[in-house]
Amino acid sequence: MLRFIAERYALPAPLDCRLLNRGFNDIYLVVTASCERYVFRLSHHRARGLPDVATEMAFLAHLDRARVPVAAPVATRTGALFVHGAAPEGLREGVLFRALAGRPPDATSAVDARANGVTLAMMHDAVQSFNCSSPLYRLDLDHLLHRPLARVRDSGLVDNQSTITDLEAIASRTAKTIGSLDLTTTHCHGDCHGFNARMIDPGLAAFFDFDDGGPGYLAYELSVFLWAKVSFGRRLYAMWDAFIEGYRTIRLIAPNDFEAVHPFVRSAYLAYGRISQSP
């Protein structure tokens, strides 16, 4: 991997490169001879299909120009914002990011939750001047609700028909509720649960991990944070309140969008296999 990166990026040699994490993506820490730190991400294919790295990098470059705090991509020697690498499973997309300074967020800190809301609102302000005509996928009800339900139903892991029937009924009610509302759309981060950030300044968070993003509902974007605060037995509603307070210091939230947040939380439970009638 070190040779692969050194050939494609004009970084001061010698480089140090080590694997940080293997999961949805493979993540490497890259340190240059001058002690500059970068993060190299090698994308995996997922159930949704090919990662939309082209749209993601265009969006990140736009946010960086708009001075929204994000982990911005570093251009290759040829000026490209991402590369392709051959692997046994096929071509995989690689991106080199500037490493973010700061500390990890504290899940129980209202200050950090508020900071996430502020940065998300700054991002949505910048979206208004971003144009992307051909994203690979959209965060619509097919992506967020119908396909996850189909995966659960077809997986064979749930063999109780009454459970499947209950899931289908909850999904149907959720889709009907969301469909009845006139909702705002935006370009979403897609995974703004509070941990894909570094706290770089009191009251300000810098975002990374945009590869679940795309055009979608503002209400869904907000719901991801709430889902993270009430899933797995958590009851961190005060963090949700702080997050929304921070967001509203920058942007208004229309009543319909705020009302739709809870139905979208139900869709998140379904997508992660933990459907619930509440919150």
C-alpha positions in Angstrom: 0.0 0.0 0.0 2.9 2.4 0.8 4.3 2.1 -2.7 0.8 2.4 -4.2 0.3 5.8 -2.4 3.8 7.1 -3.0 3.5 6.5 -6.7 0.2 8.5 -7.0 0.6 11.3 -4.5 3.3 14.0 -4.2 4.1 13.5 -0.6 7.5 14.1 1.1 9.3 10.7 1.3 9.9 8.5 3.1 6.4 7.6 4.0 5.1 5.6 6.9 1.9 3.7 6.3 0.0 1.4 8.6 -3.5 -0.2 8.6 -5.8 1.5 11.1 -9.1 -0.3 10.5 -10.6 -3.0 8.3 -14.4 -2.8 8.1 -16.8 -1.1 5.7 -13.6 0.4 4.3 -9.9 -0.3 4.8 -8.4 2.7 6.5 -4.6 3.5 6.6 -2.7 6.2 8.4 0.0 7.8 6.3 2.7 10.0 7.8 5.2 11.9 5.7 8.9 12.7 6.3 7.8 16.1 7.5 5.3 14.5 10.0 2.2 15.5 8.1 -0.6 13.1 8.7 -3.1 11.8 6.1 -5.7 9.1 6.0 -6.1 6.8 3.0 -9.4 5.0 2.5 -9.9 2.0 0.2 -13.6 1.5 -0.4 -15.4 -1.8 -0.2 -18.5 -2.7 -2.3 -21.6 -2.9 -0.1 -25.1 -4.2 -0.4 -26.2 -0.9 -2.1 -23.7 -1.4 -4.9 -20.7 0.5 -6.1 -19.6 3.4 -3.8 -20.3 6.8 -5.3 -16.8 8.2 -4.8 -17.0 10.7 -7.6 -20.0 12.4 -6.2 -18.6 12.2 -2.6 -15.3 13.8 -3.7 -17.0 16.6 -5.7 -19.2 17.3 -2.6 -16.3 17.4 -0.2 -14.2 19.6 -2.5 -17.2 22.0 -2.7 -17.6 22.0 1.1 -13.9 22.7 1.6 -14.1 25.7 -0.8 -17.1 26.9 1.2 -15.0 26.6 4.4 -17.2 24.0 6.0 -14.9 22.0 8.3 -14.5 18.6 6.7 -11.7 16.1 5.9 -10.9 17.3 2.4 -9.5 15.0 -0.3 -5.9 15.4 -1.5 -5.4 15.6 -5.2 -3.1 13.0 -6.9 -0.1 13.9 -9.0 -2.5 14.2 -12.0 -5.1 16.3 -10.1 -7.6 13.6 -9.6 -9.4 13.4 -6.2 -9.6 9.6 -6.1 -7.8 6.6 -7.6 -8.5 3.0 -8.6 -6.6 0.0 -7.3 -6.8 -3.6 -8.5 -7.8 -6.2 -5.9 -8.8 -9.8 -6.2 -12.5 -8.8 -5.9 -12.1 -6.1 -8.6 -11.3 -2.4 -8.8 -11.5 -0.5 -5.6 -11.6 3.3 -5.1 -9.0 5.0 -3.0 -9.0 8.5 -1.5 -6.3 10.3 0.4 -7.7 12.7 3.0 -6.0 15.4 5.1 -6.1 14.0 8.7 -8.3 16.1 11.0 -6.8 17.5 14.2 -8.8 17.7 17.4 -10.3 15.1 19.7 -13.0 12.5 19.3 -16.5 13.6 20.3 -17.9 12.8 23.7 -21.3 10.9 23.3 -22.6 12.5 26.5 -21.5 16.0 25.9 -24.2 18.5 25.0 -21.5 20.9 23.8 -20.2 18.3 21.3 -23.8 17.4 20.2 -24.5 21.1 19.6 -21.3 21.5 17.6 -22.4 18.6 15.4 -25.7 20.4 14.7 -23.9 23.7 13.9 -21.5 22.0 11.4 -24.4 20.1 9.8 -26.3 23.3 9.3 -23.3 25.0 7.8 -23.0 22.1 5.4 -26.6 22.3 4.4 -26.2 26.1 3.7 -23.3 25.3 1.4 -25.4 22.6 -0.4 -27.5 25.3 -2.0 -24.7 26.1 -4.4 -23.7 22.5 -5.1 -24.8 20.8 -8.3 -24.5 17.1 -9.0 -26.5 15.8 -11.9 -25.8 12.1 -11.8 -25.3 10.6 -8.3 -25.3 6.8 -8.3 -28.0 6.6 -5.6 -30.4 8.7 -3.6 -31.5 8.5 0.0 -35.1 7.9 -0.9 -37.7 5.5 0.6 -36.6 2.8 -1.7 -33.0 3.0 -0.3 -34.0 3.7 3.3 -37.0 1.5 3.8 -38.1 -0.8 1.0 -34.8 -2.4 0.1 -33.8 -3.0 3.8 -37.1 -4.6 4.4 -36.6 -6.9 1.4 -33.1 -7.9 2.6 -34.5 -8.8 6.0 -37.4 -10.7 4.4 -35.1 -12.6 2.0 -32.2 -13.2 4.3 -33.7 -16.3 5.9 -32.6 -15.1 9.3 -36.2 -14.2 10.4 -38.3 -17.4 10.1 -41.3 -16.2 12.0 -43.9 -15.1 9.5 -45.8 -13.0 12.1 -42.6 -11.0 12.7 -42.2 -10.4 8.9 -45.9 -9.3 8.8 -45.3 -6.9 11.6 -42.2 -5.5 9.9 -44.1 -5.0 6.7 -47.0 -3.2 8.5 -44.5 -0.9 10.3 -42.7 -0.1 7.0 -46.1 0.5 5.3 -47.2 2.9 8.0 -43.8 4.7 8.0 -43.9 5.1 4.2 -47.5 6.4 4.4 -46.6 9.0 7.1 -43.5 10.2 5.2 -45.3 10.3 1.9 -48.1 12.5 3.3 -45.7 15.3 4.2 -44.1 17.9 2.0 -40.5 17.4 2.9 -37.3 19.3 2.2 -34.5 17.6 0.3 -30.8 18.4 0.4 -27.5 16.7 -0.2 -27.0 14.6 3.0 -23.9 13.5 4.9 -25.9 10.3 5.4 -24.3 9.1 8.6 -24.2 12.1 10.9 -24.7 10.2 14.2 -22.2 12.3 16.2 -19.1 10.1 15.9 -18.0 10.9 12.3 -16.5 14.1 13.5 -13.5 15.6 15.3 -13.9 18.4 17.8 -11.5 21.0 16.4 -12.6 24.1 18.4 -15.1 24.8 21.2 -18.5 24.6 19.6 -17.3 23.4 16.2 -17.0 19.9 14.7 -15.2 18.8 11.6 -16.9 16.0 9.6 -15.6 12.9 7.8 -17.0 9.7 6.5 -19.3 11.0 3.8 -19.6 7.7 1.8 -23.2 7.1 2.9 -24.2 10.5 1.6 -26.2 11.7 -1.4 -29.4 13.5 -2.3 -32.1 12.8 0.2 -34.5 14.0 2.9 -33.4 16.6 5.4 -35.6 14.8 8.0 -33.7 11.6 7.4 -30.4 13.4 7.8 -31.5 14.8 11.2 -33.0 11.4 12.3 -29.6 9.6 12.1 -28.4 11.6 15.1 -31.6 10.9 17.1 -31.4 7.2 16.2 -27.9 7.0 17.6 -29.0 8.6 20.9 -31.9 6.2 21.5 -30.6 2.9 20.0 -29.1 0.0 21.9 -30.8 1.0 25.1 -29.5 4.6 25.1 -31.7 7.4 26.4 -29.6 10.5 25.5 -32.5 12.8 24.5 -30.6 15.8 26.0 -28.0 15.3 23.3 -30.6 15.4 20.6 -32.0 18.6 22.0 -28.5 20.2 22.0 -27.9 19.0 18.4 -31.1 20.6 17.2 -30.4 23.8 19.1 -27.0 24.0 17.4 -28.5 23.4 14.0 -31.2 26.1 14.5 -28.5 28.7 15.3 -27.6 28.5 11.6 -30.8 27.3 9.8 -34.5 26.9 10.4 -36.2 23.5 10.3 -39.6 23.5 8.8 -42.4 21.9 10.9 -43.0 19.1 8.4 -39.3 18.2 8.4 -39.1 18.1 12.1 -42.3 16.0 12.3 -40.9 13.5 9.9 -37.8 12.8 12.0 -39.4 10.1 14.2 -40.8 8.1 11.2 -37.3 8.2 9.7 -35.9 6.9 13.0 -38.1 3.8 12.5 -36.7 3.4 9.0 -33.2 3.4 10.6 -34.2 0.7 13.0 -35.4 -1.4 10.1 -32.2 -0.8 8.1 -30.1 -2.0 11.0 -32.4 -4.9 11.9 -33.7 -3.4 15.1 -37.2 -2.2 14.2 -39.2 -0.6 17.0 -42.6 1.0 17.5 -40.9 3.9 19.2 -39.5 6.4 20.1 
